[in-house]
């Protein structure tokens, strides 16, 4: 598959909005392939780029749609997509951020995004996983999982922001309401969000787990996101505590944050642990390929009060051999499908032929 992107669209001042697959390839002249493999886990031989639009199998818009809105260049972007349509070329675009922005529906334009509500997705929208550094290498100097032995009572971990304060919940919902109003009035292009306090939901579910005697809880509760740390977050002690909490747990509670997705979900898989996934109308990546319900404890939002029973039922259905095998399978799932190279290779192979 030959990939093309219009180089004139790239804006270094907005590199954070660069299409994720292009980040390893749009670099300085002295950037080596060895550095590329070390930093991004992909090689220059993994993907085939062409400088000729007509030769391309697939076209990528270099910048996220958020960028074209922010810089008032949406008309030019749409014209380019329509030109590609006339050449019978599909175009990939990135819809960045916790909330996403409104992207016009054009039949040949495929949208990759980390957030959003599955019930509201159009037929051309797909979930993009957050591409995280390998936490086993980063914090434990290892590429192999630390196996947890099977115990009768599963140990459920959580380290993060949770607040059962009604006042805090009102503040969170009010912020969403203001953003939604701006969207309705056309002041903002941000998509409307459900009026939900994610920290209140987390607090409620954690309390339900603590009340159930057949599970062991391993919780570190914060009042603020990342305990309020603003600088050097990846090297801060609180981040090590976060990953130690996952390391020392069998299962990890994963609920949406400000946006309707959870980075913790992917961090848990990368650590070889089992997510307890609270489904708030989420869409998970590569859901035509990955049998997600065999890898996670799946809890619908309307059944969140039964979370402890769901974990217990899932755990009791596993033998000791199954339990250890699932830890390995989840780590391999992340490595093979949810890293930068693994995701795009799978997406290109299995998802583009159907659209």
Secondary structure by P-SEA (a helix, b strand, c coil): cbbbccccccccccccccccccccccccccccaaaaaaacccccccbbbbcccccccbbbccccaaaaaaacaaaaaaaaaaaaaaabbbbbbbbcccccccccccccbbbbbcccccccccccbbbbccccccccccccccccccccccccbbbbbbbccccccaaaaaaaaaaaaaaaaaaaaccccccccccccaaaaaaaaaaaaaaccccccbbbbbccccccccccccccaaaaaaaaaaaaccbbbbbbccccccaaaaaaaaaccccccccccccccccccccccccccccccccccaaaaaaaaaaaaccaaaaaaaaaaaaaaaaccccaaaaaaaaaccccccc
